[in-house]
Amino acid sequence: MAQTEVYRPAFTDPPGTNVAGIPTAKLKLSSPDVSYGLTYQEACAKHVQHTYNASRVYIIASGTLSRQTDRVKTLIEAIGQDKVVGCTQGMTPHTPYSEILQITADAREARADCLVTLGAGSITDGAKMVAFCLANDIKTREELVRYSAESKDVPTVVHEPTVPLIAIPTSLSGGEYFSLSGGTDDVTKHKVPYLHSGMGVNLVILDPELCTTTPPYHWLSTGVRSLDHCVEALCSLHGTDKSDRNAEEGLKLLVPSLLKCKEDPQDLGARHKCQMAVMLAMDNIRAGIPMGGSHAIGHQLGPLGVAHGVTSCILCPAVMKYNMKHANGNPQIIKRQQRARGILWSDPEVAKLLKSKGLQEDTSDLGDLLDVVIRALGLPRTVTELGIKRDVFPSLAKRSLADIWSPTNPVPLVRAEQVQEILEAVV
């Protein structure tokens, strides 16, 4: 039986006026369309031809998919060999400037009129930067530096990207739904944010079968990143009715589906539900709902070689426990954690897992529940498992306090000893 495509805007509401600490009221942030129901290659070929009328496609593909599968070849054949003018295989994590500029030069020379990514994370980030560099004729590191969110010398005229960007993600990290990008300066080794009008992905193509190629550890840990988005949004004292609904629906979809993916990696229905949950989680990030300590401290664990999803595995339960311990009777903190607890207990399969580990609905806190779920997914729960020693805690705590989301934690993190208490809980 023929498959039917769902093609629609990913979001219905405009983005917030302050997203991830960056004022966005004067920016025109992109809002991608989403396609699912067709195979990734069918959907991509269709939209390259009929939506974007493109004939010179440049592909940025996962190195692993390129080397170990035929998925890139399948995509090229579907688009048409004569329409694919270039293909980069792999990108270094955290998107070095040098690679962004090299791919931009290749795409410019090839006169690309459409960019397509096949993969996740840094590949998606890098492609957003490439589209922006093409629009602004950026050729050197010095030129690129001027356009960063940290620059004091942004050019007066900034051109919006004109080459459409199609993303075909293979993880659950969700960056394809957000305009913000980032690149690492090869000279300073500092990762810098970029956000300008028109930046971002135009179309996200979802294919759960393609994602069976993703290593389980990566799929599940990036899923926990989205779980963290939902949990911290639900527990945020700055949440709204809309963000609460998004986070609740996201959790209801995500947690049982991740558990099913762990049990049966070929469960395509569960993978699709995970992908739907990511959109709900990212809608809240895009709306500017502030996150809390798990994200704030996690941003500093990342440079120590820890993937974002894994930082959530380690920190989210500990931060929830810290917040309850130091709530000092704050009814909002208690009420919001109770709501998140109730959502997890409401699913029969999740409740069965929790009870099998000795948890009781009336006595176990949210941190306990999250700990059981993450352990059931076979993911790490301590920094010791990652080889991180206590001697980095003081500097890690100090850096965490500078993160935009430390003060928006339900119990504001304003002193280094607060962060160190959380870190001591995950040794």
Backbone torsions as a table, in degrees:
resi	resn	phi	psi	omega
1	MET	NA	136.5	-178.2
2	ALA	-64.9	143.0	177.3
3	GLN	-81.4	151.5	179.5
4	THR	-113.1	133.7	-179.6
5	GLU	-87.7	138.3	164.7
6	VAL	-101.6	124.1	-178.3
7	TYR	-134.0	116.2	-173.7
8	ARG	-158.5	167.3	171.9
9	PRO	-65.3	141.3	178.4
10	ALA	-68.1	-32.2	-176.1
11	PHE	-132.8	152.9	179.7
12	THR	-105.8	-24.5	-178.3
13	ASP	-99.7	153.5	175.4
14	PRO	-69.2	159.7	178.8
15	PRO	-70.3	167.3	178.6
16	GLY	-71.8	170.7	-179.1
17	THR	-90.0	-7.2	174.9
18	ASN	-145.5	107.5	-173.7
19	VAL	-117.0	121.9	-179.5
20	ALA	53.4	35.6	176.0
21	GLY	84.8	1.6	-179.6
22	ILE	-108.6	123.1	177.4
23	PRO	-61.7	128.2	-174.8
24	THR	-123.8	5.3	-175.6
25	ALA	-58.6	-33.2	-176.9
26	LYS	-93.7	2.4	-178.8
27	LEU	-102.3	148.2	172.9
28	LYS	-99.4	94.2	-176.9
29	LEU	-81.2	141.3	-178.7
30	SER	-71.3	150.4	175.6
31	SER	-130.0	106.5	-171.4
32	PRO	-72.1	154.9	164.7
33	ASP	-84.6	162.2	177.8
34	VAL	-130.6	143.0	178.8
35	SER	-129.4	131.9	171.9
36	TYR	-151.5	159.1	-177.4
37	GLY	117.0	-33.0	174.5
38	LEU	-96.7	165.2	170.9
39	THR	-66.8	155.7	-176.3
40	TYR	-58.4	-38.5	-176.8
41	GLN	-71.9	-37.3	177.5
42	GLU	-64.6	-46.9	-178.2
43	ALA	-63.5	-42.8	-178.3
44	CYS	-64.9	-47.7	179.7
45	ALA	-59.4	-40.7	-179.7
46	LYS	-61.6	-48.3	-174.1
47	HIS	-78.4	-29.8	173.0
48	VAL	-57.5	-45.1	-175.5
49	GLN	-80.7	-48.7	-168.1
50	HIS	-95.9	-30.6	-179.3
51	THR	-89.1	-42.1	-174.7
52	TYR	-109.4	-5.1	178.0
53	ASN	49.0	42.5	-176.0
54	ALA	-93.6	148.6	179.1
55	SER	-134.9	0.8	-179.4
56	ARG	-135.1	84.3	-171.6
57	VAL	-94.0	132.3	175.7
58	TYR	-113.3	125.6	-175.8
59	ILE	-105.6	134.4	171.6
60	ILE	-115.6	109.5	-169.5
61	ALA	-117.6	153.3	173.9
62	SER	-57.6	134.0	177.0
63	GLY	-62.1	-39.5	-179.9
64	THR	-65.3	-46.4	177.9
65	LEU	-61.5	-37.0	-178.9
66	SER	-67.2	-42.1	-174.2
67	ARG	-83.7	-35.2	-168.3
68	GLN	-108.7	-5.2	179.9
69	THR	-137.8	173.5	175.8
70	ASP	-101.8	15.5	-172.9
71	ARG	-67.3	-33.6	177.8
72	VAL	-69.9	-43.5	177.6
73	LYS	-59.5	-42.1	178.6
74	THR	-60.8	-41.3	179.6
75	LEU	-65.0	-44.9	-179.6
76	ILE	-61.8	-42.8	-179.7
77	GLU	-64.2	-37.4	-179.4
78	ALA	-69.0	-41.7	178.8
79	ILE	-69.1	-37.5	-176.6
80	GLY	114.0	119.4	-176.8
81	GLN	-53.1	-36.0	-176.9
82	ASP	-72.2	-16.7	-179.0
83	LYS	-96.5	-12.4	-179.1
84	VAL	-93.3	112.9	-173.9
85	VAL	-100.8	-2.0	178.0
86	GLY	-177.2	155.4	179.1
87	CYS	-152.0	115.3	174.6
88	THR	-94.9	133.3	-177.6
89	GLN	-110.1	105.1	176.4
90	GLY	91.4	153.3	175.4
91	MET	-148.7	139.4	179.7
92	THR	-64.6	138.7	177.9
93	PRO	-52.3	144.6	179.0
94	HIS	70.4	16.6	166.7
95	THR	45.1	77.5	177.5
96	PRO	-60.7	144.6	177.5
97	TYR	-53.1	-42.6	-174.9
98	SER	-58.9	-38.9	179.8
99	GLU	-74.4	-37.8	176.0
100	ILE	-58.3	-46.4	-177.4
101	LEU	-68.9	-35.5	179.1
102	GLN	-68.2	-44.8	178.8
103	ILE	-64.8	-39.5	177.2
104	THR	-59.5	-44.3	180.0
105	ALA	-62.4	-42.0	179.1
106	ASP	-63.4	-45.8	-178.4
107	ALA	-66.6	-36.6	178.0
108	ARG	-65.5	-46.5	179.8
109	GLU	-62.7	-34.3	-179.7
110	ALA	-80.9	-4.1	-178.5
111	ARG	55.4	45.9	-178.6
112	ALA	-62.1	137.4	175.4
113	ASP	-117.3	11.0	174.2
114	CYS	-163.6	135.3	174.8
115	LEU	-108.1	138.8	178.0
116	VAL	-130.8	129.2	173.4
117	THR	-107.1	143.5	175.2
118	LEU	-130.1	101.4	-175.4
119	GLY	148.2	-148.8	-175.4
120	ALA	-154.3	-179.5	171.5
121	GLY	56.7	-115.7	-173.8
122	SER	-63.4	-30.1	179.9
123	ILE	-65.4	-43.7	178.4
124	THR	-65.2	-46.0	178.3
125	ASP	-58.0	-46.5	-178.0
126	GLY	-62.5	-39.5	-178.7
127	ALA	-67.3	-36.1	175.0
128	LYS	-59.1	-41.7	-179.8
129	MET	-67.7	-39.6	179.8
130	VAL	-62.3	-45.9	179.1
131	ALA	-59.2	-39.8	179.4
132	PHE	-68.5	-42.4	179.8
133	CYS	-64.4	-37.7	177.3
134	LEU	-61.7	-42.8	-177.1
135	ALA	-66.6	-30.7	-175.0
136	ASN	-108.7	12.7	176.1
137	ASP	51.6	43.7	-179.7
138	ILE	-83.2	126.6	-175.4
139	LYS	-124.7	-16.9	-175.3
140	THR	-128.4	161.3	176.3
141	ARG	-57.7	-43.9	-176.6
142	GLU	-61.4	-38.3	177.1
143	GLU	-68.0	-42.3	-178.0
144	LEU	-64.9	-40.7	-178.9
145	VAL	-56.4	-35.8	-175.1
146	ARG	-64.4	-22.5	-174.1
147	TYR	-95.7	0.0	-175.6
148	SER	-70.1	162.1	178.3
149	ALA	-67.6	-15.4	179.8
150	GLU	-96.9	-4.1	-175.5
151	SER	-73.8	142.7	173.5
152	LYS	-100.8	5.7	-173.5
153	ASP	-133.2	42.0	-179.9
154	VAL	-66.1	131.5	179.1
155	PRO	-54.7	149.9	-178.1
156	THR	-62.4	-40.3	179.9
157	VAL	-106.0	121.8	177.2
158	VAL	-121.3	120.0	-176.8
159	HIS	-88.4	138.5	175.5
160	GLU	-74.7	145.7	176.3
161	PRO	-57.4	141.4	178.3
162	THR	-115.5	-20.0	177.4
163	VAL	-82.2	118.4	-177.9
164	PRO	-64.6	148.1	-178.9
165	LEU	-120.9	120.1	176.2
166	ILE	-106.6	126.2	179.1
167	ALA	-111.8	132.0	174.9
168	ILE	-117.9	90.2	-172.8
169	PRO	-77.6	150.8	177.8
170	THR	-122.4	13.5	176.0
171	SER	-136.4	-173.6	-177.4
172	LEU	-114.8	22.8	-176.2
173	SER	-74.3	-30.3	170.1
174	GLY	88.1	2.4	-176.7
175	GLY	-61.6	-20.3	-179.4
176	GLU	-67.9	-15.2	-178.9
177	TYR	-95.2	1.3	-171.1
178	PHE	-124.3	136.2	-176.8
179	SER	-69.2	-32.7	-176.6
180	LEU	-57.8	136.4	175.9
181	SER	-130.4	-176.9	179.9
182	GLY	-162.2	150.9	176.3
183	GLY	-140.3	151.6	-179.9
184	THR	-101.0	122.7	178.6
185	ASP	-69.2	119.3	-178.4
186	ASP	-62.9	-24.9	-177.6
187	VAL	-81.4	-50.9	-176.0
188	THR	-89.0	-16.6	-175.9
189	LYS	65.5	17.8	-178.5
190	HIS	-99.4	131.7	177.0
191	LYS	-85.6	128.2	-171.0
192	VAL	-119.1	135.7	178.4
193	PRO	-79.4	151.7	175.9
194	TYR	-134.7	131.5	177.4
195	LEU	-153.2	113.7	178.9
196	HIS	-137.8	162.3	177.8
197	SER	-54.9	136.2	176.0
198	GLY	83.7	-9.3	178.5
199	MET	-69.4	150.0	174.7
200	GLY	125.3	-178.1	-176.9
201	VAL	-88.5	140.2	177.5
202	ASN	-88.4	-36.5	-177.7
203	LEU	-142.2	130.7	174.7
204	VAL	-108.0	124.1	178.7
205	ILE	-107.5	122.4	-177.8
206	LEU	-107.0	130.0	178.1
207	ASP	-142.2	101.8	-177.3
208	PRO	-62.3	-30.4	179.9
209	GLU	-66.9	-40.0	176.1
210	LEU	-57.0	-36.5	-174.9
211	CYS	-73.8	-6.1	172.8
212	THR	-68.5	-14.2	176.5
213	THR	-79.7	-15.4	-178.7
214	THR	-73.2	130.2	177.0
215	PRO	-54.3	135.4	-176.2
216	PRO	-52.5	-40.4	-178.8
217	TYR	-58.9	-42.5	-178.0
218	HIS	-72.3	-42.8	179.2
219	TRP	-60.5	-49.3	-175.8
220	LEU	-70.4	-39.8	-178.3
221	SER	-69.9	-37.8	175.3
222	THR	-67.8	-28.6	173.1
223	GLY	-64.3	-37.0	177.0
224	VAL	-68.3	-28.7	174.2
225	ARG	-60.8	-44.0	177.3
226	SER	-67.9	-36.0	173.7
227	LEU	-58.3	-42.5	179.2
228	ASP	-62.8	-41.2	175.4
229	HIS	-56.5	-45.3	-178.1
230	CYS	-67.4	-45.7	-177.0
231	VAL	-65.2	-47.0	-178.2
232	GLU	-70.1	-28.6	174.2
233	ALA	-68.5	-43.2	178.8
234	LEU	-63.9	-34.6	-177.0
235	CYS	-90.7	-7.3	-179.4
236	SER	-66.2	138.3	176.2
237	LEU	-79.3	-0.2	179.1
238	HIS	-111.0	14.5	-178.8
239	GLY	-69.5	162.9	177.7
240	THR	-122.4	170.8	176.5
241	ASP	-58.5	-41.5	-179.5
242	LYS	-66.2	-45.1	-178.6
243	SER	-66.3	-36.2	177.7
244	ASP	-63.6	-41.7	178.6
245	ARG	-64.7	-44.2	177.9
246	ASN	-58.5	-48.2	-176.5
247	ALA	-65.8	-39.7	179.6
248	GLU	-65.1	-47.6	179.8
249	GLU	-64.0	-38.7	178.7
250	GLY	-61.6	-45.5	178.3
251	LEU	-62.5	-41.6	-179.1
252	LYS	-63.2	-34.2	176.8
253	LEU	-78.0	-43.4	-165.4
254	LEU	-76.0	-49.0	-171.1
255	VAL	-64.0	-53.7	178.6
256	PRO	-63.4	-31.4	-179.1
257	SER	-71.5	-38.2	175.5
258	LEU	-62.9	-41.3	178.4
259	LEU	-62.4	-37.9	177.1
260	LYS	-68.5	-37.8	176.9
261	CYS	-63.3	-36.6	177.3
262	LYS	-65.2	-42.0	-178.4
263	GLU	-71.8	-41.2	-177.4
264	ASP	-139.6	96.4	-177.7
265	PRO	-60.8	-15.4	-180.0
266	GLN	-94.0	7.0	179.7
267	ASP	-76.4	94.0	-175.0
268	LEU	-71.4	-30.0	177.0
269	GLY	-63.2	-41.7	178.5
270	ALA	-66.4	-40.2	179.0
271	ARG	-63.6	-40.5	178.8
272	HIS	-63.3	-41.9	178.6
273	LYS	-63.3	-36.9	175.4
274	CYS	-60.4	-43.1	-179.8
275	GLN	-64.4	-37.3	177.6
276	MET	-66.6	-36.9	179.9
277	ALA	-65.3	-35.3	-179.8
278	VAL	-60.4	-40.2	178.9
279	MET	-61.5	-41.1	178.9
280	LEU	-64.5	-42.0	179.6
281	ALA	-65.0	-42.7	-177.5
282	MET	-73.6	-24.9	175.0
283	ASP	-59.1	-38.5	179.3
284	ASN	-71.0	-40.3	176.0
285	ILE	-61.1	-45.6	-178.8
286	ARG	-63.9	-32.1	178.9
287	ALA	-75.1	-11.2	178.5
288	GLY	90.2	16.6	175.8
289	ILE	-65.7	120.0	-176.3
290	PRO	-70.3	139.6	175.2
291	MET	-86.3	-172.4	-176.7
292	GLY	-128.6	-147.9	-171.1
293	GLY	-64.0	-31.9	-179.6
294	SER	-61.7	-45.0	178.4
295	HIS	-70.6	-42.5	-176.3
296	ALA	-61.2	-48.8	-179.8
297	ILE	-72.3	-36.6	179.7
298	GLY	-59.9	-35.0	178.2
299	HIS	-60.6	-26.9	-179.7
300	GLN	-91.3	-23.5	173.3
301	LEU	-70.4	-30.9	-177.3
302	GLY	-52.4	-50.6	-179.6
303	PRO	-61.9	-13.1	176.5
304	LEU	-85.7	8.2	177.0
305	GLY	95.2	19.8	-178.7
306	VAL	-106.2	124.9	179.2
307	ALA	-64.2	150.0	-177.6
308	HIS	-54.2	-44.2	-179.2
309	GLY	-61.3	-38.4	-179.5
310	VAL	-70.2	-34.3	176.3
311	THR	-61.2	-36.4	178.1
312	SER	-67.7	-38.2	177.8
313	CYS	-57.7	-39.9	-174.6
314	ILE	-82.4	-42.6	-168.0
315	LEU	-94.0	-32.7	-172.5
316	CYS	-57.6	-49.7	178.6
317	PRO	-61.3	-39.9	-177.9
318	ALA	-66.2	-39.6	179.0
319	VAL	-66.9	-38.7	177.7
320	MET	-62.4	-41.9	178.2
321	LYS	-65.2	-41.9	179.2
322	TYR	-60.6	-44.5	-177.9
323	ASN	-63.6	-38.7	177.8
324	MET	-69.9	-39.4	-179.3
325	LYS	-62.7	-35.8	-174.7
326	HIS	-109.6	20.1	-179.0
327	ALA	-68.1	-24.6	-179.5
328	ASN	51.2	40.5	176.2
329	GLY	77.2	7.2	179.1
330	ASN	-60.2	113.3	-173.6
331	PRO	-65.3	-28.2	-179.5
332	GLN	-69.1	-43.2	178.5
333	ILE	-61.5	-45.8	-178.2
334	ILE	-65.1	-46.5	-178.0
335	LYS	-62.0	-42.1	-177.0
336	ARG	-70.0	-39.0	175.8
337	GLN	-67.3	-36.4	177.6
338	GLN	-62.5	-38.8	178.4
339	ARG	-62.3	-44.7	178.9
340	ALA	-62.9	-41.6	176.8
341	ARG	-58.5	-46.4	-177.9
342	GLY	-60.8	-37.1	178.6
343	ILE	-62.4	-44.1	-179.5
344	LEU	-66.7	-41.7	180.0
345	TRP	-69.6	-21.3	-174.5
346	SER	-73.1	-19.6	179.0
347	ASP	-87.6	124.8	-175.0
348	PRO	-57.8	-42.1	-177.1
349	GLU	-72.0	-38.5	176.9
350	VAL	-66.0	-43.1	178.6
351	ALA	-61.0	-39.3	178.3
352	LYS	-60.7	-43.1	177.8
353	LEU	-62.3	-46.9	-177.1
354	LEU	-61.4	-44.1	179.8
355	LYS	-66.0	-34.5	-179.7
356	SER	-65.7	-21.0	178.9
357	LYS	-98.9	13.0	173.9
358	GLY	86.2	9.4	179.9
359	LEU	-83.7	148.5	178.0
360	GLN	-122.9	141.6	-171.8
361	GLU	-61.7	-31.8	-174.6
362	ASP	-90.9	-8.2	-176.3
363	THR	-123.3	-21.7	-175.6
364	SER	-84.6	133.9	-179.7
365	ASP	-88.8	174.9	-175.8
366	LEU	-61.2	-38.6	177.9
367	GLY	-60.3	-39.6	177.3
368	ASP	-61.5	-44.2	-178.1
369	LEU	-63.0	-46.1	-179.0
370	LEU	-65.3	-36.7	177.9
371	ASP	-59.9	-45.0	-179.8
372	VAL	-64.3	-44.3	-178.8
373	VAL	-62.2	-46.7	-176.9
374	ILE	-67.3	-39.6	176.5
375	ARG	-64.9	-36.8	178.9
376	ALA	-64.7	-27.0	177.0
377	LEU	-80.5	-4.7	177.7
378	GLY	76.7	28.1	-176.1
379	LEU	-106.8	156.6	-176.2
380	PRO	-67.4	151.9	-179.3
381	ARG	-127.0	-1.7	-178.5
382	THR	-136.6	154.7	175.7
383	VAL	-71.0	-24.7	178.6
384	THR	-60.9	-38.7	178.4
385	GLU	-62.2	-22.2	-178.3
386	LEU	-99.3	1.9	178.2
387	GLY	79.2	18.6	179.8
388	ILE	-92.8	127.5	-175.3
389	LYS	-96.2	160.8	179.9
390	ARG	-62.0	-24.5	-173.8
391	ASP	-66.6	-13.2	177.5
392	VAL	-91.1	-7.7	-174.8
393	PHE	-58.7	-45.1	-178.2
394	PRO	-59.1	-46.6	-179.4
395	SER	-70.2	-36.3	178.0
396	LEU	-62.6	-42.8	180.0
397	ALA	-65.1	-42.7	-179.1
398	LYS	-62.7	-44.6	-180.0
399	ARG	-65.6	-35.5	-178.7
400	SER	-62.5	-33.6	-178.4
401	LEU	-64.6	-23.5	-179.7
402	ALA	-82.3	-9.0	-179.0
403	ASP	-71.7	143.8	-177.0
404	ILE	-60.8	-23.8	-174.2
405	TRP	-99.7	2.8	172.8
406	SER	-67.7	-48.1	179.9
407	PRO	-71.9	-15.4	178.6
408	THR	-93.5	2.9	170.5
409	ASN	-59.9	143.2	179.9
410	PRO	-49.9	-36.9	167.5
411	VAL	-106.5	99.5	-172.0
412	PRO	-51.3	132.2	178.0
413	LEU	-93.1	104.2	-175.2
414	VAL	-125.0	-4.9	179.3
415	ARG	-130.1	143.9	-176.8
416	ALA	-60.1	-34.1	-178.1
417	GLU	-66.1	-25.6	175.6
418	GLN	-65.1	-47.0	179.6
419	VAL	-65.1	-39.8	179.9
420	GLN	-64.4	-33.6	175.7
421	GLU	-62.2	-40.9	178.3
422	ILE	-66.0	-43.4	-179.1
423	LEU	-64.5	-37.3	178.8
424	GLU	-63.7	-26.9	-179.8
425	ALA	-76.3	-10.3	-178.3
426	VAL	-119.2	24.8	177.0
427	VAL	-75.4	NA	NA
